[in-house]
């Protein structure tokens, strides 16, 4: 039966968490953000989640007692049937029974899934992937994550790791740490490569913007700065364009392989780097991917940008919880 109650959706990251109340028809009624502070341990993080839930309810003028449940997307390897965070490196968690802990703490039925999975699910239900039965979501940020929708449902695979496209090997004979898609095309790698090339005397407009301390450059070359110097940016720079286009070409190879293997109808690109660089980046990935996809009929695949952007995780987590607990 369709949901009749609002649900809480949470996007839990290593640095920040975002929380929101979502209506039965998928509208975001309220939203708040908090620091995760993983160094305080799981109990400390749970305290901040509880505070955030109460604040969201207050903003939406709702009592927590009217909520139908809670969905949360957490980073790392998740066992969704048990609601356990098996391993989350940036939270420093291992085998944390997050669903049980939140259910006891908040008296709300809770579902836990991988953070990119819930974002992809949100796009599939409410965003750029709406009505797609078979799609890939690929999120490019600090790392590269992915999620798969097959036959209209999230696909986990035997080891609950399906969709982890960032870890596919592109260059098997490169040194360790430089072989995977994530090693080469994440925002982190794009930033590091730009800095390395500037230090190797390549010309760039960024040189005059980065200050005198190279030790701090990695903290400054974030998605926003990259976008400002990418195609159509206010200070377009040939070096940045080259590095980002190289990353787009590698993403295109991964996308083409996934579409060829699974015969997907749609690919949604999200994450901080994609959102910052925008249409030019997505079009570059789409053009290069289509040249590699087999068969030619599959080259009609839609390759599009995330529509929900930073609310995808909140909405997707809440929608997953609605689906499970409104039956």
Residue pairs with C-beta under 8 A, 6 or more apart in sequence:
1 326
1 327
2 24
2 326
3 24
3 68
3 322
3 326
4 24
4 68
4 326
5 24
5 66
5 67
5 68
5 69
5 326
6 21
6 22
6 23
6 24
6 29
6 60
6 62
6 66
6 67
6 68
7 21
7 22
7 67
7 68
7 69
7 70
7 71
7 318
7 319
7 321
7 322
7 325
8 19
8 20
8 21
8 22
8 53
8 56
8 67
8 69
8 70
8 71
8 108
8 318
8 321
9 19
9 20
9 21
9 22
9 70
9 71
9 72
9 118
9 313
9 314
9 315
9 316
9 317
9 318
9 319
9 321
10 17
10 18
10 19
10 20
10 49
10 52
10 70
10 71
10 72
10 73
10 313
10 314
10 317
11 17
11 18
11 19
11 72
11 73
11 115
11 118
11 119
11 310
11 313
11 314
11 317
12 36
12 45
12 49
12 72
12 73
12 74
12 75
12 91
12 115
13 36
13 75
13 90
13 115
14 36
14 38
14 75
14 88
14 90
14 91
15 35
15 36
15 90
16 33
16 34
16 35
16 36
17 33
17 34
17 35
17 36
17 45
17 48
17 49
17 52
18 31
18 32
18 33
18 310
18 311
18 313
18 314
19 31
19 32
19 33
19 34
19 49
19 52
19 53
19 55
19 56
19 314
20 28
20 29
20 30
20 31
20 32
20 56
20 311
20 314
20 315
20 318
21 28
21 29
21 30
21 31
21 56
21 57
21 59
21 60
21 62
21 67
22 28
22 29
22 314
22 315
22 318
22 319
22 322
23 29
24 322
26 125
26 126
26 315
26 319
28 311
28 314
28 315
29 60
29 62
30 56
30 57
30 59
30 60
31 56
31 59
31 311
31 314
32 52
32 55
32 56
32 59
34 48
34 51
34 52
35 48
36 45
36 48
36 91
37 44
37 45
37 48
38 45
38 90
38 91
38 92
38 93
39 92
40 47
42 93
42 96
42 98
42 101
45 91
46 101
46 102
46 105
49 72
49 102
49 106
50 105
50 106
53 64
53 70
53 106
53 108
54 64
57 63
57 64
57 67
64 106
64 108
67 108
68 109
68 321
68 322
68 325
68 326
69 108
69 109
69 110
69 111
69 321
69 322
69 324
69 325
70 102
70 106
70 108
70 109
70 110
70 111
70 321
71 110
71 111
71 112
71 113
71 118
71 316
71 317
71 318
71 319
71 320
71 321
71 322
72 98
72 102
72 110
72 111
72 112
72 113
72 118
72 317
73 112
73 113
73 114
73 115
73 116
73 117
73 118
73 119
73 313
73 316
73 317
74 85
74 88
74 91
74 98
74 112
74 113
74 114
74 115
75 88
75 89
75 90
75 91
75 114
75 115
76 85
76 86
76 87
76 88
76 89
76 90
76 91
76 93
76 114
77 85
77 86
77 87
77 88
77 114
77 160
77 161
78 84
78 85
78 86
78 112
78 113
78 114
78 117
78 160
79 86
79 160
80 111
80 112
80 113
80 114
80 156
80 160
82 97
82 99
83 97
83 98
83 99
83 100
83 110
83 111
83 112
84 95
84 96
84 97
84 98
84 99
84 112
85 91
85 93
85 94
85 95
85 96
85 98
85 112
86 94
86 95
86 160
87 93
87 94
87 95
88 94
88 96
98 110
98 112
99 110
99 111
99 112
100 110
102 108
102 110
103 109
103 110
109 321
109 325
110 321
111 317
111 320
111 321
111 324
111 325
113 121
113 154
113 317
113 320
114 145
114 147
115 145
115 313
116 137
116 139
116 145
116 146
116 147
116 163
117 147
117 154
117 163
117 316
118 312
118 313
118 316
118 317
118 320
119 137
119 139
119 147
119 270
119 306
119 308
119 312
119 313
119 316
120 129
120 135
120 136
120 137
120 139
120 146
120 147
120 148
120 149
120 154
120 163
120 268
120 312
120 316
121 147
121 149
121 154
121 316
121 319
121 320
122 308
122 311
122 312
122 313
122 314
122 315
122 316
122 317
122 319
123 129
123 130
123 137
123 268
123 270
123 306
123 307
123 308
123 312
123 316
124 130
124 132
124 135
124 137
124 149
124 316
125 315
125 316
125 319
126 308
126 315
126 319
127 268
127 306
127 307
127 308
127 312
127 315
128 266
128 268
128 304
128 305
128 306
128 307
128 308
129 135
129 137
129 149
129 266
129 268
132 149
132 265
132 266
132 302
133 149
133 150
133 151
133 152
133 265
134 149
134 150
134 151
134 262
134 263
134 264
134 265
134 266
135 148
135 149
135 264
135 265
135 266
135 267
135 268
136 146
136 147
136 148
136 149
136 163
136 165
136 255
136 258
136 259
136 262
136 264
136 266
136 267
136 268
137 146
137 147
137 148
137 149
137 163
137 267
137 268
137 270
137 306
138 144
138 145
138 146
138 165
138 251
138 254
138 255
138 267
138 268
138 269
138 270
138 271
139 145
139 146
139 269
139 270
139 271
139 274
140 185
140 186
140 187
140 247
140 251
140 269
140 270
140 271
140 272
140 273
140 274
141 186
141 187
141 223
141 271
141 272
141 273
142 186
142 187
142 188
142 272
143 166
143 182
143 186
143 188
144 165
144 166
144 181
144 182
144 185
144 186
144 251
144 271
145 163
145 164
145 165
145 166
145 271
146 163
146 164
146 165
146 166
147 154
147 163
148 154
148 155
148 162
148 163
148 262
149 155
150 262
154 320
155 162
155 163
156 162
165 181
165 254
165 258
166 180
166 181
166 182
166 186
167 180
167 181
167 182
168 180
168 181
168 254
168 257
169 179
169 180
170 179
170 180
170 181
170 184
170 250
170 253
170 254
171 178
171 179
171 184
172 179
177 183
178 184
181 250
181 251
181 254
182 189
183 189
184 247
184 250
185 247
185 248
185 250
185 251
186 273
187 222
187 223
187 226
187 271
187 272
187 273
189 247
190 226
190 243
190 244
190 247
190 273
191 218
191 221
191 222
191 226
192 218
193 243
194 204
194 206
194 221
194 226
194 239
194 240
194 243
195 214
195 217
195 218
195 221
197 204
197 239
197 243
198 204
198 206
198 207
198 210
198 217
198 239
199 214
202 239
203 238
203 239
204 229
204 237
204 238
204 239
204 240
205 229
205 235
205 237
206 221
206 225
206 229
206 237
206 239
206 240
209 220
209 225
210 216
210 217
210 220
210 221
211 217
211 220
222 272
223 272
223 273
223 275
223 276
223 277
224 276
226 240
226 244
226 273
226 276
226 277
227 233
227 276
227 277
227 278
228 234
228 235
229 235
229 236
229 237
229 240
229 241
230 236
230 240
230 241
230 244
230 277
230 280
230 281
231 241
231 244
231 277
231 280
231 281
232 278
232 280
233 240
244 277
244 281
245 284
247 273
248 281
248 284
248 285
248 288
249 284
249 288
251 269
251 285
251 289
252 284
252 285
252 286
252 287
252 288
252 289
252 292
253 288
253 289
253 292
255 267
255 285
255 289
255 303
256 288
256 289
256 290
256 291
256 292
256 293
257 292
258 264
258 267
259 267
259 289
259 293
259 298
259 301
260 292
260 293
260 294
260 298
263 298
264 301
265 301
265 302
266 301
266 302
266 303
266 304
267 289
267 301
267 302
267 303
267 304
268 304
268 305
268 306
269 281
269 282
269 285
269 303
269 304
269 305
269 306
270 305
270 306
270 309
270 312
271 306
273 281
274 281
274 282
274 305
274 306
275 305
275 306
275 309
275 310
278 305
279 305
282 303
282 304
282 305
285 303
286 303
289 301
289 303
290 299
290 301
290 303
293 299
293 301
306 312
308 315
